[in-house]
């Protein structure tokens, strides 16, 4: 089979004439007899077959390039390839069948008399699109730095990944070098770039580590920039991923995507926008959670730091996109309301869970519908406690406000007085309910309000409003939040970069 050149780590070829062929190539089959002629009437030839170790039968000195190592290292792109090797170096090469070239290289006249003068060859297996990436990883100089884990031959790879604690409870895709390398083609960022410090263990996370978890989550390479932006945003003090992991509350990171990238990667903004069925929607949020789990050590269960009393599906992963194209006049996309330009790709992270359905199929005036939404907002968390929330408004509900000429600003203006809480009714013990706004003497401790004054149910940035969903159905959704402010999590919007 040849030896390896220690100076280049490239398998070496024997001296003299060398041919690369495969039986699954009509031209190679045609020149099989020619190779035999070269052995009987000429200097002889060493043949390497890519697919059949017995081919060609007419040549005694033949070998099976079973792993395609020789074909890959010697840049064989077409079969048949005839080469002349001297002192370990390639001196001449011809591809396909050309009587003139083959006679010149072999010194044998009247080769292949029954064949036409020329015939093109076929693609080498070493450049087969289904194999090329794997060969490049196997034989090339990989830049991947992560630790390799080998499984026993009889070990089921999916069970093995479960047993090693890499999974969120659902099956994950094995992150082979080939798959990770393919995932990294989705970004221009360098694999070794440190992206974030991931809580709770505060471990440095590189682009490569995110790519590995994106593979396991089932992402496509074109989703990777969105996942990278989500990881960067989640690992900020503002979002407080560490606190979100430790809380007993339900919430997890919810990702809302804005900008042209939504359409480029095929995200669903229509029917079932918050549900299953779309690969991008389903896997991007999961990839973020796997990064937090596998890189940062944020695992639930015995010994884990995730102590949620019940949890929620958002802890598996939740990502959706806004239906920007169909927003009414006067209603900017979420990203624009948060300081970014139209056309910029962004992710907004909100610590939340749900959804809570908000049904109103009868209201045809904005004054009526906004009261339905306000009542539902008062119910998030506990009616007697301030909270935070997001509204995912469906087209049928948003059309009511559009028809009346309400802008987003008008909506907030009218919603503001409807979100006020009466501290007397919301205080601890009021209405026969011990839970409620804590008091200290006659002073309110929530938002610094004095006793008897109204208290806003939601922080001043809340509720954020996103348009999504199918065109039919008077059903919007409220996504409940966690603790607002410095003691909890503040939503963050982050640019997506390539």
N, C-alpha and C positions, 0 to 999 in steps of 0.2 A: 504493500500500500504506500510505501514511501516513508521517509523519516521527517522529523521536525527540525527546521532551521532554528537553532537556539537564539540567533540574533534577531529573528523577526517573529518567532512563534508561529510561523506559517508552515504547514505540512509541505514537505518537499516532494517533487516529482522525480521519477527516474530519468536518467540521461537518455537522450534520443527522442524519437517520435512518441507522442502521447495523444490519445484521442478520448474525448468525453462524448458519451452517447446515452440514449435511453430507448428502450424497446417501444415505448409509446410515442414514437416519432417516425412517420413514414420515410423521411429522408434517411434517418439512421438505419432503418431496416434495409433501405436500398443500398447503402454503402457498406453494409455488413460484409458482403462478398469482396468489396474493394479492400477492406481492412485485412481480410484473409490473403488477398493478392500481395499486399505489402509485406506480409509475413513470409510468403513463399517465394516471391520474386524480388524482394527488396530488403531493406535493413531491419524490418520488423517494427512492431508498434505495441505499446502498452495501452490497453483500453480500460477506461473506468466507466462502468455502467451506473447510471443514477437510480434505476428502478428494478433491474433484473440481473442478478449476479451471474446468470448463465448466458447472458447476451453480450456479444455475438458468439455463436457456437463455433464459428470458423477461426477464432483467435484463441490461442492457448494462454497467452499472457494477459489475463483480464482480471479485474478486481471490482468489487462492489463499493461504490462511494455511498454507503448506506446512510450516513449522517450528513452527506453533502458538504463535508468539511473542505475537501479538495476543491470542489466546484465553487464554493463560496470564496475561499481564500485566493483562488486563481482567477476570480472574476469571469467565470464562464457564464455567459448570458444566453448563448445559443448552442444547441446541439444539432448536428455533430460539430465539435470544435477539434481541429487538428493543430497540435503545437509541436515545436521543436525546442527541446530543453538542453542547455549545455552549461556545465558548471553551476547548476542550480538556478540558472536564469532562463527566462523565456527569450528565445532568439527570433522566433517567427510564429505566426498564427494565421489560420484561415477558418472561417465559419461557414456552415452549410456545405454544399457540394459544388465544387468547381474543378473540373478535370484539369484545367491548366494549372491552378494553384496547387492541387494535390500532387500532380506529377512533378512540379518544380520543387516542392518540399521533400518528396520521397525519393526522387531520382528514378522512379519507375515509370516507364512509358506505357501508353495505351491502357491506362487504368479504367475500369468500369466501362468497357466497350458497349455494353448493353444499356447504359444510362444516358440521359441527355447531357448536354455540355454543362449545364448548371441547374441547381435546384436549391431553393432556400431551406433553411433548417427550421427547427421549432424552439420555443422558449425553454431555457434550462429550468429544471426544478428549483434551482437555487435562487431564481428570481420570480418564482411563482408568488403572486400576491398573498396567497394563503400561508406561505411558508417564510417569506422574506423577512418579516419582522422578527419572527422567532429565531431565525438564523443570525440576524444582526445582533440580537441579544446574546445568543449562545456563543458566537465566535468573535463579536466585536468588542470594543472597549466600552463597557457599560459605565455610565456616570452615576448609576444608582448606588446610594451609600447605605441604605437600610439593611438591617440584619436579615439574612436569609434563614428561613425555617424549612427544614426538610421533613417530610412525612414518610413513615414506613410504607413499603410497597403495598401492604395489605390494609393500611389505615384509610378509612373513608375521609376524604379531605373536608367534606362539609361537617361531619361529626367532629373531626379534629379541630376545626375552627371554633365550633361551639364549645368544645371541652377546654380550649385555651382562653375562653372568655372574650373573644373578639366580637361576638355577635350581640345584637340587641334583642335576641330571641327569635329573629327571623333568619332564614337562610341568607348567606352572604356569598358574593362572587369571589373565588380564590384570586388574590392579588399577585398573579405571576409577574415576573419581570416584563414579559411581553405586554401584558395588559397595562401595567403601570407606565411603561415607556409610551404606549399608545395614548394613555390618558394625558401624559405630559405634553403631547403635541397640541393640546387644547389651549395652551398658554405660552406666551413669550417669556414668562418669568423663569429664572434659573431654578433648577430643582433644589439646589442647596440654599436658596434664599430663606432666611428665617422670617416667617410670616407673622408669628404671634407667640406669646407666652400663654400656654393653655392651662387654665385652672382645672381641678383644684391643686394638682401637683406642681403647677407652674413650670411646665416642661416646654423647652423651645420646640416649636413646630415649623418644619420646613415645607416648602411647596411640594416636595416629594412625599412627605408624610400625608399631606392632604390628598394628594393624588392616589395614594394607596387606599385610603379610606373611601374616596370617591369611587374607586373600582369596586370595593366591597359593597358599597351602597347600591350599585347598579347604574351609576351615572355614565353618560357618554362624554367623550373628551370636550365637546363644545360646551358642556355645562360647567367645566372646571373653573372658569373665571368667576362665575356666580358663587360657587362654593368657596373659593378663596376669599372673596369679598365678605361673605357671611362669616367665615372664621375670624377674619380681621375685626369685624364689627363686634362679634360676640365676646372677644377677648379684651374688651376695653373696660375701664373702670365705670364708664357711663352705663354700659349694659349690665355689668355685674353678673357675669355667668356663674361665678363662684357662689354668690348668694342665691341665685336661682336654683342651683343644684341642691343647696342645703335646706331650702325652705320645705316646710311640711305641706305647702300649698300645691295646687294642681299644675301650675304653669310650666311651660317650656318655651324655647325660642321659636317664634313664628316669623317666617321670612316672606316679605312682600317684594316682588320684583317689578321695577319700572324701567322703561326705556326700550329701544329697538331690539335688544337682546331677547326680550320675551318671545317675539315672533321668530327670531333667528333660530332659537333652540326649540321652538314648537310648544311653548307652554299653553296650557288651557286657561282661558279666561271666561269661558262660556258655561254651559250646563255642567254641573258637578265640579265647579271650579275649586271647591274646598275638599273634594273627595278623591277617590281613587281613579285609576284608568289612564293617567297621563304620566309618561315616564319621567319627564323633567320635574313636574310638580311633586311626584312621589319620591324621587331619589335625592334631590338637592338638600332638602331639610334633613333627611336621614344621614347624608354624608357629614353634615355639621355635627349631628349628635354622635356619630361614630368617632369623629376626631376628638370630641370632648371625652368620650369613653376610653378610646384606645391610646390616645396620646396624653390626655390630661388626667386619666384615671377616674373620671366622674361616673362611677358605676353605682347602680342601685343594689338593694339586697343586703344580706348579712356582711358587715364590714365595709359596705360601700358608703359613699358620702351623700348620695342622692337619697334623701329621707322623706320624700313625698308620701303623705298619708294614703293617697289613692292614686296619684298620677293621672295622666290623660294621654290621649293619642298624640298630642303635640310633643310629648317626650320621645316618641319614636322618630318624629320628623314631620314638619309642616311647612310647606312652601306653596305660595300661589302668586299669581300675577294680576295686576290691575288691567281692566279693560279700558285703556286710555283713549283708544280711537273713538269710542262712543260716549265719552263724557260730554255733558251739555255745555253750552257757552257759559262762562263764569265759574266753571268747576275745573280747576287745575288738577293734574295728576298728583298723587300723594307726594312724590319726590319733589315736585315744584313747590308745594306748600311747605316743604321742609328745607327750602333754600337752594335747590338745584335747578339747572336749566332743562327745558324740554329737550328731548333727544339724548340726554345723558343716561347711561345705564347705571342703575342704583339698586341696592338692597336696603330695605328697612327692616330692622329686627324689633319685634314687640314681644315682651314676655307675657304670654297669655295661654289661653286654652278655650275650649268650647267646641263648636259654636252653640250659642243659645238662639233658638229660632224666635223671630219676631214677626208674627202674623198680623196682617191688616189688608184684607182683600176688598174692603168697602170704601175706605176713605178716598175721596177724590179731590180733596183740598189739602194744601200743605199744612194749614193750621191744625187739621184733624190728624194727619199722618205723623206730624212731628211730635204730637202728644203721645201717640202710641210708642214711638221710639224712645221718648223721654221716660215713660213709665217703665219700659223694659230696662233702660239704663239704670234707673233707680234700684232695680232688683239685683244688680251684679254684686257678688260677694255677700252683702247683707244690706237690707234697706236702711239700716241704722248706721252704716259705716261708709265713709268715703272710699272710693275705689278708683279703678281706671278701666278703660274699655276702648274697643275699636268697633266701628260699624262697617260691615261689608254690605253695601246697599245694592240690591238687584235692580235691573233696568226698570221693572214695573213700578217700583217705589220711586226711583229717581225721576221717572217721567212725570210724576205728580208735581214735583218741585220745578222741573224744567217747564212744564206747561204753564205754571203760574209765574214764571220769570224769576224764580228765586235763584240767586247765585249761592256759592258756597259761603260767602261772607254773610248773606242774608240768613242762611240756615243757622249759622252759629249765633247770630244776633238774636234770633227768635228762640233758639234752644237754651240760651244762657239762663233766663229766669226760670225755665222749667227744670233746671238741674239743681236748684237750691234746696237744701235740707233745713228743717227746723231743728236747731240743737235741743230745744226743750223736748221734742218728740223723739229725738235720736239719742238722747243721753242714756247712759247705762241705767237700767232699771225702769226707764220710761216705757209705757204701754205694757207693763208687766213682763218685759223681756230684759234679762240681766245684761245681755250683750248690747253694745252701743258705743257712742262716742265717749271716751273717758273724760272726766272732769276733775279739776283740782280746785276745790272751793267753789267760787263763783266764776272761775275763768275756764274758758274752753282751751283744750290743749291741741286741737286740730286746726291747722292753718292759723293759729294765733287769734282766733275769733273769740270775742267776749260772749258770755252767756246771753242768750236771747237773740243773737244775731244769726242770720242764715249762713250756712256752710255749703260750699259747692260740693256736689256729689263726686265730681271728677276733677283732676288737675286741670290747669288752664290750657294745656296742650291737647287735652282729651275731650271728646273722642276723636281719634283720627277716622277719616272716612275714605273708603276704598270702593270703587265700583267693580263688580264682578258678578257672574252668574248668567243663567239663561233668561231669555226675554219674557217668558211666561211664569207667573207666580208672584203673588203679593207677599213674598217672604224674604225679609232681610235677615241678617245674622249679627248678633252681638258677640264679639270675642272678649271674654273677661280677662282682666289683667292681674298682675301680682301687686306688690306694694309700690306705690308711686314715690318718686323723690329719692333723696340721697340714701335712705335706708333700704331701698329696693332697687328697681331697675327703671331707667329712663330709655324710651325708644331711641334708636340711633339709625341714621341713614348714611350709607357708605357707598362711595363710587365703585363700580366694577371696572377693573382694568384688565387688559389682555394678559 
